[in-house]
Amino acid sequence: MGAAAFAVGALSSSAQTVYSVNVVGYVNEVFAGTNAPGNPSHHSQYTLVSNPLDNGSGNHLQDLFASQGSNIYGDTAYYFNSTLQGFVADLNSYGWGNNIALPPGSGFFFLNTGPTFTNTFVGTVIQSPAITPIPLIPGYSLASSTFPESGFVQDLGVNANNGDTIYLFSQSGQTFIASFNSYGWGAAPGFTVDPVKGPYVTNGSSIFYLNTQVPHATNFWTQSGTAFTVH
């Protein structure tokens, strides 16, 4: 889970629930590396994350990881092309090859070939009416909460169908763990799952979503921008 801090530009009703049209801050995310616990062979490590804040400059990799400098040369970011149903790699070879944009609501894998590091994502919380529902098309989608918020997927706005599956990434196991929705969400070892509300996802993480709806139709991850809860 990412450590977060925010400054409210309008008004707040409590220490936890924030109502504002201008919330700025940062979220710290840890990217496991060759010295990660449980990695005695010092292999490169994948982390499945998201960019939880809008940096106001297009949210390109070069800006999102600007503070890391040469520490991440040789590392790779992988984003998912839903149309092609496959991952696309962007290698950092003394600069990002494609310098892809990763706005809030998207997700990506990061392959860290060096030691563990912490990256700080800085920006604003996207508010209505700028929030666009995230399409979960038939097949696979890689997506995240538009807000820097933790919670069960239903509470975060995911509209799931019976028969759909959410894949969560196990950092320690370097593999996906599935929760299948068969008239209620099934267990995913190592993760918290509510039978009704689905898996619990943490601030700054992503989910790999399989939409099996027949006839084929796109689901939408829809969130409101009038308030969010800081966890």
GULUM-888939 format. One record per atom (N, C-alpha, C): residue number from 1; residue in three letters; x, y, z. Coordinates in steps of 0.2 Angstrom, whole numbers, plus 5000, padded with zeros to 4 digits. Atoms other than C-alpha are relative to their C-alpha. Example, Ala and Ser with C-alpha at 12.3 -4.5 7.8 and 13.67 -1.06 7.14 Angstrom:
<tiros>
num/residuo/east/north/up
1/ALA/5004/4994/5000;
1/ALA/5062/4978/5039;
1/ALA/5004/5006/5000;
2/SER/4996/4994/4999;
2/SER/5068/4995/5036;
2/SER/4996/5005/5003;
</tiros>
This chain:
<tiros>
num/residuo/east/north/up
1/MET/5004/4994/5000;
1/MET/5000/5000/5000;
1/MET/5004/5006/5000;
2/GLY/4996/4994/5000;
2/GLY/5006/5017/4996;
2/GLY/4999/5005/5006;
3/ALA/5001/4995/4995;
3/ALA/5009/5030/5010;
3/ALA/4999/5007/4996;
4/ALA/5003/4994/5003;
4/ALA/5000/5046/5006;
4/ALA/4999/5006/5004;
5/ALA/5002/4994/4997;
5/ALA/4998/5064/5011;
5/ALA/4997/5005/4996;
6/PHE/5004/4996/5004;
6/PHE/4986/5077/5005;
6/PHE/4999/5007/5003;
7/ALA/5002/4993/4997;
7/ALA/4983/5096/5007;
7/ALA/4993/5001/4996;
8/VAL/5006/4999/5003;
8/VAL/4965/5101/5004;
8/VAL/4999/5007/4999;
9/GLY/5000/4994/5002;
9/GLY/4962/5116/4994;
9/GLY/4993/5004/5001;
10/ALA/5006/4997/4999;
10/ALA/4944/5119/4999;
10/ALA/4998/4999/5007;
11/LEU/5002/5002/4994;
11/LEU/4935/5112/5014;
11/LEU/5000/4993/5002;
12/SER/5000/5007/4998;
12/SER/4936/5096/5025;
12/SER/4995/4999/5005;
13/SER/5005/5002/4995;
13/SER/4922/5088/5035;
13/SER/5003/4996/5006;
14/SER/4997/5004/4994;
14/SER/4933/5077/5046;
14/SER/5007/4998/4998;
15/ALA/4994/5001/5001;
15/ALA/4950/5070/5047;
15/ALA/5001/4994/4995;
16/GLN/5000/5006/5005;
16/GLN/4946/5055/5035;
16/GLN/4997/5002/4994;
17/THR/5003/4999/5006;
17/THR/4933/5060/5023;
17/THR/5001/5008/4998;
18/VAL/4998/4993/5002;
18/VAL/4938/5075/5012;
18/VAL/4996/5002/4994;
19/TYR/5004/4997/5006;
19/TYR/4927/5086/5001;
19/TYR/5004/5006/4998;
20/SER/4996/4995/5002;
20/SER/4936/5097/4990;
20/SER/5000/5000/4992;
21/VAL/4999/5000/5007;
21/VAL/4938/5103/4972;
21/VAL/5008/5001/4998;
22/ASN/4993/5000/5001;
22/ASN/4957/5104/4974;
22/ASN/5004/4997/5006;
23/VAL/4997/5004/4995;
23/VAL/4966/5091/4984;
23/VAL/5007/4998/4996;
24/VAL/4993/5001/5002;
24/VAL/4985/5090/4981;
24/VAL/5004/4996/5005;
25/GLY/4996/5003/4996;
25/GLY/4998/5079/4988;
25/GLY/5005/4995/4997;
26/TYR/4996/5004/5002;
26/TYR/5009/5064/4986;
26/TYR/4998/4993/5002;
27/VAL/5001/5007/4998;
27/VAL/5009/5045/4987;
27/VAL/5007/4996/4998;
28/ASN/4994/5004/5001;
28/ASN/5024/5034/4990;
28/ASN/4999/4993/4998;
29/GLU/5001/5007/5002;
29/GLU/5025/5017/4981;
29/GLU/5007/4997/5000;
30/VAL/4993/5004/4999;
30/VAL/5039/5004/4985;
30/VAL/5000/4995/4994;
31/PHE/4999/5004/5006;
31/PHE/5046/4995/4969;
31/PHE/5005/4995/5002;
32/ALA/4996/5006/4998;
32/ALA/5053/4978/4975;
32/ALA/5006/4999/4995;
33/GLY/4995/5001/5004;
33/GLY/5070/4974/4968;
33/GLY/5004/4994/5002;
34/THR/4996/5006/4999;
34/THR/5085/4962/4968;
34/THR/5001/4998/5008;
35/ASN/4999/5001/4993;
35/ASN/5087/4964/4987;
35/ASN/4994/4999/5004;
36/ALA/5006/5001/4997;
36/ALA/5069/4961/4991;
36/ALA/5000/4994/5005;
37/PRO/5001/5006/4996;
37/PRO/5065/4949/5006;
37/PRO/4997/4995/4996;
38/GLY/5002/5006/5003;
38/GLY/5062/4932/5000;
38/GLY/5002/4999/4993;
39/ASN/4998/5001/5007;
39/ASN/5072/4934/4984;
39/ASN/5008/4999/5001;
40/PRO/4992/5002/4998;
40/PRO/5089/4925/4989;
40/PRO/5004/5000/4993;
41/SER/4997/5001/5007;
41/SER/5093/4923/4970;
41/SER/5001/5007/4997;
42/HIS/5000/4993/5002;
42/HIS/5092/4942/4968;
42/HIS/4998/5001/4993;
43/HIS/5003/4999/5006;
43/HIS/5081/4941/4953;
43/HIS/4997/5007/4999;
44/SER/5004/4994/5001;
44/SER/5073/4956/4945;
44/SER/4993/4999/5002;
45/GLN/5007/5000/4997;
45/GLN/5056/4960/4952;
45/GLN/4995/5004/4997;
46/TYR/5006/4996/5003;
46/TYR/5039/4965/4945;
46/TYR/4996/5002/5006;
47/THR/5005/4997/4996;
47/THR/5027/4976/4954;
47/THR/4995/5003/4996;
48/LEU/5006/4997/5004;
48/LEU/5009/4980/4948;
48/LEU/4998/5006/5004;
49/VAL/5002/4993/4997;
49/VAL/5005/4998/4952;
49/VAL/4996/5004/4996;
50/SER/5003/4995/5003;
50/SER/4996/5013/4947;
50/SER/5003/5007/5001;
51/ASN/4998/4993/4998;
51/ASN/4999/5032/4946;
51/ASN/4993/5003/5003;
52/PRO/5006/4998/4997;
52/PRO/4986/5038/4958;
52/PRO/4998/5007/5000;
53/LEU/5001/4993/5000;
53/LEU/4988/5057/4955;
53/LEU/5001/5003/4993;
54/ASP/4999/4997/5006;
54/ASP/4987/5068/4940;
54/ASP/5006/5006/5001;
55/ASN/4994/4996/5000;
55/ASN/5004/5077/4938;
55/ASN/4999/5007/4997;
56/GLY/5002/4994/5003;
56/GLY/4996/5090/4927;
56/GLY/5005/5001/4994;
57/SER/4996/5000/5006;
57/SER/5009/5087/4913;
57/SER/5000/4994/4996;
58/GLY/5001/5006/5005;
58/GLY/5002/5072/4904;
58/GLY/5002/4993/5003;
59/ASN/4999/5006/4996;
59/ASN/5008/5059/4917;
59/ASN/5004/4995/4996;
60/HIS/4995/5004/5004;
60/HIS/5022/5052/4906;
60/HIS/5005/4997/5005;
61/LEU/4995/5003/4996;
61/LEU/5035/5040/4913;
61/LEU/5006/5004/5002;
62/GLN/4994/4996/4998;
62/GLN/5049/5052/4912;
62/GLN/4999/5005/5006;
63/ASP/5002/4995/4995;
63/ASP/5040/5064/4923;
63/ASP/4998/4996/5007;
64/LEU/5003/5004/4994;
64/LEU/5032/5051/4935;
64/LEU/5006/4997/5004;
65/PHE/4994/5003/4996;
65/PHE/5050/5043/4939;
65/PHE/5006/5005/4999;
66/ALA/4995/4995/5001;
66/ALA/5060/5059/4936;
66/ALA/5005/5000/5006;
67/SER/4996/5000/4994;
67/SER/5067/5058/4954;
67/SER/5005/4994/5000;
68/GLN/4996/5006/4999;
68/GLN/5075/5041/4951;
68/GLN/5006/5000/4996;
69/GLY/4994/4999/5005;
69/GLY/5087/5047/4937;
69/GLY/5003/4993/4998;
70/SER/4997/5005/5003;
70/SER/5100/5034/4932;
70/SER/4999/4993/5004;
71/ASN/5002/5006/4996;
71/ASN/5094/5022/4946;
71/ASN/4996/4995/4997;
72/ILE/5005/5005/5004;
72/ILE/5081/5014/4934;
72/ILE/5002/4999/4993;
73/TYR/4998/5002/5007;
73/TYR/5091/5013/4918;
73/TYR/5000/4992/5000;
74/GLY/5000/5007/5000;
74/GLY/5088/4996/4912;
74/GLY/4993/4997/5002;
75/ASP/5006/5003/4997;
75/ASP/5071/4994/4920;
75/ASP/4995/5001/4994;
76/THR/5005/5000/5005;
76/THR/5055/4992/4910;
76/THR/4993/5000/5003;
77/ALA/5007/5000/4998;
77/ALA/5037/4997/4912;
77/ALA/4996/4997/4994;
78/TYR/5005/5004/5005;
78/TYR/5023/4986/4904;
78/TYR/4993/5003/5001;
79/TYR/5007/4998/5000;
79/TYR/5006/4993/4900;
79/TYR/4996/4995/4996;
80/PHE/5005/5005/5003;
80/PHE/4991/4983/4894;
80/PHE/4996/5003/4994;
81/ASN/5004/4998/5005;
81/ASN/4984/4986/4877;
81/ASN/4993/4996/4999;
82/SER/5006/5004/4999;
82/SER/4966/4981/4879;
82/SER/4997/4998/4993;
83/THR/5002/5002/5007;
83/THR/4962/4981/4860;
83/THR/5004/4994/4997;
84/LEU/4996/5005/5002;
84/LEU/4977/4970/4856;
84/LEU/5000/4994/5005;
85/GLN/5000/5005/4995;
85/GLN/4974/4960/4872;
85/GLN/5008/4997/5002;
86/GLY/4993/5002/4998;
86/GLY/4993/4960/4876;
86/GLY/5004/5006/5003;
87/PHE/4995/4995/4996;
87/PHE/5007/4969/4886;
87/PHE/5004/5003/4995;
88/VAL/4995/4996/5005;
88/VAL/5018/4983/4877;
88/VAL/5005/5002/5005;
89/ALA/4994/4998/4995;
89/ALA/5035/4986/4885;
89/ALA/5003/5007/4998;
90/ASP/4996/4993/5001;
90/ASP/5044/5003/4887;
90/ASP/5006/4999/5004;
91/LEU/4994/5001/4997;
91/LEU/5062/5000/4891;
91/LEU/5003/5007/5001;
92/ASN/4996/4994/4998;
92/ASN/5072/5014/4900;
92/ASN/5007/4998/4999;
93/SER/4994/5000/5002;
93/SER/5088/5014/4891;
93/SER/5003/5007/4999;
94/TYR/4997/4993/5000;
94/TYR/5096/5031/4896;
94/TYR/4994/5004/4998;
95/GLY/5006/4997/5002;
95/GLY/5078/5037/4894;
95/GLY/4995/4995/4998;
96/TRP/5005/5005/5002;
96/TRP/5061/5029/4891;
96/TRP/4999/5001/4992;
97/GLY/5000/5000/5007;
97/GLY/5059/5023/4873;
97/GLY/4994/5003/4997;
98/ASN/5006/4997/5002;
98/ASN/5041/5028/4871;
98/ASN/4997/5005/5004;
99/ASN/5003/4995/4995;
99/ASN/5038/5038/4887;
99/ASN/4993/5000/5000;
100/ILE/5008/5001/5000;
100/ILE/5020/5032/4888;
100/ILE/4997/5004/5006;
101/ALA/5004/4997/4995;
101/ALA/5007/5041/4898;
101/ALA/4996/4995/5004;
102/LEU/5003/5004/4995;
102/LEU/5000/5033/4913;
102/LEU/4995/5004/5005;
103/PRO/5005/4996/4995;
103/PRO/4985/5043/4920;
103/PRO/4997/4996/5005;
104/PRO/5004/5004/4995;
104/PRO/4975/5039/4935;
104/PRO/4995/4996/4997;
105/GLY/5005/5005/5003;
105/GLY/4964/5024/4932;
105/GLY/5003/4995/4996;
106/SER/4996/5005/5004;
106/SER/4977/5015/4922;
106/SER/5004/4996/5005;
107/GLY/4995/5004/4996;
107/GLY/4989/5001/4928;
107/GLY/5005/4998/4996;
108/PHE/4994/5002/5004;
108/PHE/5006/4995/4924;
108/PHE/5004/4996/5004;
109/PHE/4995/5003/4997;
109/PHE/5019/4983/4928;
109/PHE/5007/5003/4999;
110/PHE/4994/4997/5000;
110/PHE/5036/4989/4933;
110/PHE/5005/4994/5001;
111/LEU/4995/5005/4999;
111/LEU/5051/4977/4931;
111/LEU/5007/5004/5002;
112/ASN/4994/4997/4997;
112/ASN/5065/4983/4943;
112/ASN/5006/4995/5000;
113/THR/4994/5004/5001;
113/THR/5082/4976/4938;
113/THR/5005/5002/5006;
114/GLY/4995/4998/4995;
114/GLY/5091/4985/4953;
114/GLY/4997/4999/5007;
115/PRO/5003/5001/4993;
115/PRO/5088/4986/4972;
115/PRO/4993/5004/5001;
116/THR/5006/4997/4998;
116/THR/5072/4991/4980;
116/THR/5000/5007/5000;
117/PHE/5000/4993/4999;
117/PHE/5067/5009/4979;
117/PHE/4993/5003/5001;
118/THR/5006/4997/4999;
118/THR/5053/5021/4983;
118/THR/4999/5006/4996;
119/ASN/5001/4995/5005;
119/ASN/5045/5032/4970;
119/ASN/4994/5004/5003;
120/THR/5005/4996/4998;
120/THR/5035/5047/4975;
120/THR/4996/5003/4994;
121/PHE/5004/4998/5005;
121/PHE/5020/5051/4964;
121/PHE/4997/5007/5003;
122/VAL/5002/4993/4997;
122/VAL/5015/5070/4966;
122/VAL/4995/5003/4995;
123/GLY/5005/4997/5005;
123/GLY/4999/5078/4959;
123/GLY/4994/5002/5004;
124/THR/5007/4998/4997;
124/THR/4981/5082/4962;
124/THR/4995/4994/4999;
125/VAL/5005/5005/5001;
125/VAL/4966/5071/4964;
125/VAL/4995/5002/4995;
126/ILE/5005/4998/5005;
126/ILE/4955/5071/4949;
126/ILE/4993/5000/5003;
127/GLN/5007/4998/4997;
127/GLN/4938/5078/4953;
127/GLN/4995/5000/4994;
128/SER/5006/4999/5005;
128/SER/4921/5078/4944;
128/SER/5001/5007/4997;
129/PRO/5002/5005/5005;
129/PRO/4918/5082/4930;
129/PRO/5005/4997/4996;
130/ALA/4994/5002/5004;
130/ALA/4935/5077/4924;
130/ALA/5001/4992/5000;
131/ILE/4999/5007/5000;
131/ILE/4933/5059/4929;
131/ILE/4996/4996/4994;
132/THR/5003/5004/5005;
132/THR/4930/5047/4915;
132/THR/4999/4993/5002;
133/PRO/5000/5007/4998;
133/PRO/4923/5030/4918;
133/PRO/5005/4995/4997;
134/ILE/4995/5005/5003;
134/ILE/4936/5016/4915;
134/ILE/4996/4994/4997;
135/PRO/5003/5005/5003;
135/PRO/4930/5004/4902;
135/PRO/5004/4993/5002;
136/LEU/4998/5007/4999;
136/LEU/4932/4985/4906;
136/LEU/4997/4996/4995;
137/ILE/5002/5003/5006;
137/ILE/4930/4978/4889;
137/ILE/4999/4993/5001;
138/PRO/4999/5007/5000;
138/PRO/4926/4960/4885;
138/PRO/5007/4998/4999;
139/GLY/4993/5002/5000;
139/GLY/4942/4951/4888;
139/GLY/5003/5003/5006;
140/TYR/4996/4998/4995;
140/TYR/4956/4957/4899;
140/TYR/5001/5008/5000;
141/SER/4999/4993/4999;
141/SER/4958/4975/4906;
141/SER/5005/5001/5006;
142/LEU/4996/4998/4995;
142/LEU/4972/4982/4917;
142/LEU/4998/5007/5003;
143/ALA/5003/4994/4998;
143/ALA/4964/4996/4928;
143/ALA/5002/5001/5007;
144/SER/4999/4998/4993;
144/SER/4965/5005/4945;
144/SER/4995/5005/5001;
145/SER/5004/4995/4998;
145/SER/4955/5017/4955;
145/SER/5003/5007/4998;
146/THR/4998/4993/5002;
146/THR/4955/5035/4949;
146/THR/5002/5004/5006;
147/PHE/4998/4997/4994;
147/PHE/4957/5040/4967;
147/PHE/5005/4997/5003;
148/PRO/4995/5003/4995;
148/PRO/4971/5037/4979;
148/PRO/4997/4997/5006;
149/GLU/5004/5003/4995;
149/GLU/4960/5026/4989;
149/GLU/5000/4992/5000;
150/SER/5001/5008/4999;
150/SER/4959/5008/4996;
150/SER/4993/4998/5002;
151/GLY/5006/5002/4999;
151/GLY/4944/4998/4997;
151/GLY/4998/4994/4996;
152/PHE/5003/5006/5004;
152/PHE/4933/4983/4991;
152/PHE/4998/5003/4993;
153/VAL/5001/4998/5007;
153/VAL/4931/4984/4972;
153/VAL/4993/5003/4999;
154/GLN/5007/4998/5001;
154/GLN/4912/4986/4973;
154/GLN/4999/5007/5003;
155/ASP/5000/4993/4996;
155/ASP/4914/5001/4986;
155/ASP/5004/5005/4995;
156/LEU/4996/4995/5004;
156/LEU/4927/5009/4973;
156/LEU/4996/5001/4994;
157/GLY/5004/4998/5006;
157/GLY/4914/5008/4959;
157/GLY/5000/4995/4995;
158/VAL/4999/5005/5005;
158/VAL/4918/4992/4950;
158/VAL/4993/4996/4999;
159/ASN/5006/5003/5001;
159/ASN/4902/4985/4942;
159/ASN/5001/4993/4997;
160/ALA/4998/5007/5003;
160/ALA/4906/4966/4940;
160/ALA/4994/4996/4998;
161/ASN/5005/5005/5002;
161/ASN/4896/4953/4932;
161/ASN/5001/4993/5003;
162/ASN/4999/5007/4998;
162/ASN/4893/4935/4937;
162/ASN/5004/4996/4995;
163/GLY/4995/5003/5005;
163/GLY/4907/4925/4929;
163/GLY/5006/5003/4999;
164/ASP/4994/4997/5001;
164/ASP/4920/4938/4929;
164/ASP/5005/4998/5005;
165/THR/4995/5002/4996;
165/THR/4937/4936/4937;
165/THR/5005/5007/5001;
166/ILE/4995/4995/4998;
166/ILE/4949/4949/4946;
166/ILE/5006/4996/5002;
167/TYR/4994/5003/4998;
167/TYR/4967/4944/4946;
167/TYR/5004/5005/5004;
168/LEU/4996/4995/4996;
168/LEU/4978/4952/4960;
168/LEU/5007/4997/5000;
169/PHE/4993/5002/5001;
169/PHE/4997/4952/4959;
169/PHE/5003/4999/5007;
170/SER/4997/5002/4994;
170/SER/5006/4943/4973;
170/SER/5008/5002/4999;
171/GLN/4994/4997/5000;
171/GLN/5022/4953/4976;
171/GLN/5005/4995/5002;
172/SER/4995/5005/4997;
172/SER/5031/4939/4986;
172/SER/5000/4994/4995;
173/GLY/5000/5006/5004;
173/GLY/5026/4925/4974;
173/GLY/5001/5002/4993;
174/GLN/4999/4997/5007;
174/GLN/5028/4936/4958;
174/GLN/4995/4996/4995;
175/THR/5005/5004/5004;
175/THR/5012/4928/4951;
175/THR/4993/5003/5001;
176/PHE/5007/4998/4999;
176/PHE/4993/4932/4949;
176/PHE/4996/4995/5004;
177/ILE/5005/5004/4996;
177/ILE/4980/4926/4961;
177/ILE/4993/5002/4998;
178/ALA/5007/4998/5003;
178/ALA/4962/4925/4955;
178/ALA/4995/4999/5005;
179/SER/5006/5000/4996;
179/SER/4946/4929/4963;
179/SER/4994/4999/4995;
180/PHE/5005/5001/5005;
180/PHE/4931/4922/4953;
180/PHE/4993/5001/5003;
181/ASN/5006/4998/4998;
181/ASN/4914/4929/4954;
181/ASN/4995/4995/4997;
182/SER/5005/5005/5002;
182/SER/4902/4914/4954;
182/SER/4994/5001/5005;
183/TYR/5006/4999/4995;
183/TYR/4886/4921/4963;
183/TYR/5003/5002/5007;
184/GLY/4996/4998/4994;
184/GLY/4899/4929/4975;
184/GLY/5007/4999/4999;
185/TRP/4993/5000/5002;
185/TRP/4917/4932/4975;
185/TRP/5004/4995/5004;
186/GLY/4996/5006/4997;
186/GLY/4929/4917/4979;
186/GLY/5006/5003/5003;
187/ALA/4994/4998/4996;
187/ALA/4944/4918/4990;
187/ALA/5006/5000/4995;
188/ALA/4994/4999/5003;
188/ALA/4961/4924/4984;
188/ALA/5005/4999/5005;
189/PRO/4995/5000/4995;
189/PRO/4975/4917/4995;
189/PRO/5005/5005/5001;
190/GLY/4995/4994/4999;
190/GLY/4985/4931/5003;
190/GLY/4997/5006/4999;
191/PHE/5003/4994/5001;
191/PHE/4972/4944/4999;
191/PHE/4993/5000/5004;
192/THR/5007/5000/4997;
192/THR/4956/4950/5008;
192/THR/4995/5001/4995;
193/VAL/5006/5000/5005;
193/VAL/4940/4946/4998;
193/VAL/4993/5000/5004;
194/ASP/5007/5000/4998;
194/ASP/4922/4950/5003;
194/ASP/4996/4996/4995;
195/PRO/5004/5004/5005;
195/PRO/4909/4938/4995;
195/PRO/4996/5004/4996;
196/VAL/5005/4996/5004;
196/VAL/4898/4952/4990;
196/VAL/5004/5006/4997;
197/LYS/4997/4994/5003;
197/LYS/4910/4967/4988;
197/LYS/5006/4999/4996;
198/GLY/4995/5002/5004;
198/GLY/4924/4957/4980;
198/GLY/5007/5002/5004;
199/PRO/4994/4999/4997;
199/PRO/4943/4959/4983;
199/PRO/5001/5007/5003;
200/TYR/4998/4993/4998;
200/TYR/4951/4973/4993;
200/TYR/5006/5002/4997;
201/VAL/4994/4998/5003;
201/VAL/4963/4983/4984;
201/VAL/5003/5006/5003;
202/THR/4996/4994/4996;
202/THR/4976/4996/4991;
202/THR/5001/5006/4996;
203/ASN/4998/4994/5004;
203/ASN/4980/5013/4986;
203/ASN/5006/4999/4996;
204/GLY/4994/5000/5005;
204/GLY/4992/5014/4971;
204/GLY/5000/4993/4997;
205/SER/5000/5006/5003;
205/SER/4988/4996/4966;
205/SER/4995/4999/4994;
206/SER/5004/5001/5006;
206/SER/4980/4989/4950;
206/SER/4997/4993/5000;
207/ILE/5003/5007/5001;
207/ILE/4969/4974/4945;
207/ILE/5000/4998/4993;
208/PHE/5000/5003/5007;
208/PHE/4969/4963/4930;
208/PHE/4993/4997/5000;
209/TYR/5007/5002/5000;
209/TYR/4950/4961/4926;
209/TYR/4998/4996/4993;
210/LEU/5002/5004/5005;
210/LEU/4943/4947/4915;
210/LEU/4992/5001/4999;
211/ASN/5008/4999/5001;
211/ASN/4925/4952/4908;
211/ASN/4998/4995/4995;
212/THR/5003/5006/5004;
212/THR/4916/4936/4902;
212/THR/4993/5001/4998;
213/GLN/5007/4999/5001;
213/GLN/4899/4944/4899;
213/GLN/4998/4998/4993;
214/VAL/5003/5003/5006;
214/VAL/4889/4936/4886;
214/VAL/4992/5002/4999;
215/PRO/4996/4998/5006;
215/PRO/4883/4944/4874;
215/PRO/5005/5005/5002;
216/HIS/4994/4996/4999;
216/HIS/4899/4954/4874;
216/HIS/4998/5007/5001;
217/ALA/5002/4993/4999;
217/ALA/4897/4971/4882;
217/ALA/5005/5003/5005;
218/THR/4995/4997/4996;
218/THR/4909/4983/4891;
218/THR/4997/5002/5007;
219/ASN/5001/4997/4993;
219/ASN/4908/4986/4910;
219/ASN/5003/5006/5001;
220/PHE/4996/4994/4999;
220/PHE/4913/5002/4917;
220/PHE/5001/5001/5008;
221/TRP/4998/4999/4993;
221/TRP/4922/5006/4933;
221/TRP/4999/5008/5001;
222/THR/5003/4993/5000;
222/THR/4913/5022/4938;
222/THR/5001/5003/5007;
223/GLN/4999/4997/4994;
223/GLN/4918/5034/4952;
223/GLN/4998/5007/5000;
224/SER/5003/4993/4999;
224/SER/4911/5050/4959;
224/SER/5006/5004/5003;
225/GLY/4995/4995/4998;
225/GLY/4922/5065/4962;
225/GLY/4998/5005/5005;
226/THR/5002/4995/4995;
226/THR/4913/5074/4976;
226/THR/5003/4999/5006;
227/ALA/4996/5002/4993;
227/ALA/4922/5065/4990;
227/ALA/5004/4994/4999;
228/PHE/4996/5007/5000;
228/PHE/4935/5052/4993;
228/PHE/5002/5000/5008;
229/THR/4998/5001/4993;
229/THR/4941/5044/5009;
229/THR/5008/4998/5000;
230/VAL/4993/5002/5000;
230/VAL/4960/5044/5013;
230/VAL/5001/4994/5005;
231/HIS/4998/5006/4996;
231/HIS/4966/5027/5019;
231/HIS/5008/5000/5001;
</tiros>
